[in-house]
Amino acid sequence: MEMSSMMGKQVAELQRTLSMNLLKSQMATQTAQVTVMMRDLQASQPAPHPSKGHAVDIKG
């Protein structure tokens, strides 16, 4: 094998490894953000329904 061929393979492997690490980092960040969002939703009061109880439509 030539030296440039070996170096090319090493660079490609390094790029794949870096891409995977970045992907894992992004997924961890997104998971943490979703966890915080879910906790905030559970802690907040539900919004009132915009028309519930104000009007009743009866068709007969």
C-alpha positions as a Markdown table, in Angstrom:
| # | Residue | x | y | z |
|---|---|---|---|---|
| 1 | Met | 0.0 | 0.0 | 0.0 |
| 2 | Glu | 1.2 | 3.5 | -0.7 |
| 3 | Met | 1.5 | 6.0 | 2.1 |
| 4 | Ser | -1.1 | 8.4 | 0.5 |
| 5 | Ser | -3.6 | 5.5 | 0.3 |
| 6 | Met | -3.1 | 4.7 | 4.0 |
| 7 | Met | -3.4 | 8.3 | 5.0 |
| 8 | Gly | -6.6 | 8.7 | 2.9 |
| 9 | Lys | -8.2 | 5.7 | 4.7 |
| 10 | Gln | -7.2 | 7.1 | 8.1 |
| 11 | Val | -8.6 | 10.5 | 7.2 |
| 12 | Ala | -11.9 | 8.9 | 6.1 |
| 13 | Glu | -12.1 | 6.9 | 9.3 |
| 14 | Leu | -11.4 | 10.0 | 11.4 |
| 15 | Gln | -14.2 | 11.9 | 9.6 |
| 16 | Arg | -16.7 | 9.1 | 10.2 |
| 17 | Thr | -15.7 | 9.0 | 13.9 |
| 18 | Leu | -16.0 | 12.8 | 14.2 |
| 19 | Ser | -19.4 | 12.7 | 12.5 |
| 20 | Met | -20.7 | 10.0 | 14.9 |
| 21 | Asn | -19.4 | 11.9 | 17.9 |
| 22 | Leu | -21.1 | 15.1 | 16.7 |
| 23 | Leu | -24.3 | 13.2 | 16.1 |
| 24 | Lys | -24.3 | 11.7 | 19.5 |
| 25 | Ser | -23.6 | 15.1 | 21.1 |
| 26 | Gln | -26.5 | 16.7 | 19.2 |
| 27 | Met | -28.8 | 13.9 | 20.2 |
| 28 | Ala | -27.8 | 14.2 | 23.8 |
| 29 | Thr | -28.5 | 18.0 | 23.7 |
| 30 | Gln | -31.9 | 17.5 | 22.0 |
| 31 | Thr | -32.8 | 14.9 | 24.6 |
| 32 | Ala | -31.9 | 17.3 | 27.4 |
| 33 | Gln | -33.9 | 20.1 | 25.8 |
| 34 | Val | -37.0 | 17.8 | 25.4 |
| 35 | Thr | -36.7 | 16.7 | 29.0 |
| 36 | Val | -36.7 | 20.3 | 30.3 |
| 37 | Met | -39.6 | 21.2 | 28.0 |
| 38 | Met | -41.6 | 18.2 | 29.3 |
| 39 | Arg | -41.0 | 19.2 | 32.9 |
| 40 | Asp | -42.0 | 22.8 | 32.1 |
| 41 | Leu | -45.2 | 21.5 | 30.5 |
| 42 | Gln | -46.1 | 19.4 | 33.5 |
| 43 | Ala | -45.4 | 22.2 | 35.9 |
| 44 | Ser | -47.4 | 24.8 | 34.1 |
| 45 | Gln | -51.2 | 25.3 | 34.4 |
| 46 | Pro | -53.2 | 24.1 | 31.4 |
| 47 | Ala | -54.5 | 26.9 | 29.2 |
| 48 | Pro | -58.3 | 27.4 | 29.3 |
| 49 | His | -60.3 | 26.2 | 26.2 |
| 50 | Pro | -61.1 | 29.3 | 24.1 |
| 51 | Ser | -64.8 | 28.6 | 23.8 |
| 52 | Lys | -65.7 | 25.9 | 26.2 |
| 53 | Gly | -68.6 | 26.8 | 28.4 |
| 54 | His | -69.3 | 30.1 | 26.6 |
| 55 | Ala | -71.7 | 29.0 | 23.9 |
| 56 | Val | -73.7 | 25.9 | 23.3 |
| 57 | Asp | -74.8 | 24.9 | 19.7 |
| 58 | Ile | -78.0 | 22.9 | 19.7 |
| 59 | Lys | -79.2 | 21.8 | 16.3 |
| 60 | Gly | -82.5 | 19.9 | 16.1 |
